[in-house]
Amino acid sequence: MGKDVIIACDFESREKCLSFLDKFTQEKPFVKIGMELFYAEGPSIVKEIKSRGHKIFLDLKLHDIPNTVKKAMAVLSSLDVDMCNLHAGGTIAMMEAAIEGLTRPDGTRPILLAVTQLTSTSEERMKSDLLIDRPIDEVVMHYALNAKKAGLDGVVCSPLEAEKVHEVCGNDFYTVTPGIRFADGDIGDQVRVTTPEKAKKTGSDYIVVGRPITAADNPVAAYRRCLEEFL
Ligand code: C5P
């Protein structure tokens, strides 16, 4: 697996998602399916997009007791997704169980990533609501190291954290980074954003791009621009 641009397909229905993907007649982008589309359409949407030849990042962020996560991961693995994720806050035991559940009888498995602290959680909220009394950077790096210890392949993080994650966990530990905007684009509800070009410089392995592509007048051109800037 190498560097790539992943399109966040945050659509409410199968029809909207497939009519978006129909625009791509020459390339088969790596696609992220999140909770909205998965809960609306179920596993069949994953199978359908996969059968069209796309790689899939199934972004369901599991977090439960180890045995439940292990069994759920076995189901996701059988859908033949390429990448999935969980919350590192579920502890090393939960992450190890996830790897076990995800590993297929032939020894292969999808890439497994951890969400450390959500980028929507501020240091202030982490302290007041979660009673975690450490700088947020330290918490993010500690969770990333826990994920590495449990045998995971990388983390979802801000592009601004990617360099540090690589310093702490090694260059072969993937950083998959949302919060991407073109230099001349709208930032929408994202706060700390980076361009595809800057994400390349800070060492992101995969960038996750939603609205700059899905809401563009010409999504295929926007996707190609991301590839050009990032690869
Ligand atoms: O439209 P936009 O480019 O902001 O989409 C980014 C995607 O990445 C969305 O699917 C969002 O849920 C996801 N994401 C994020 N920030 C995180 C984790 C996931 O924006 N920390």
Residues whose N, C-alpha, C, O or C-beta is under 5 A from the ligand:
A	BS01	C5P	A8 D10 L118 T119 P178 G179 I180 V208 V209 G210 R211 P212
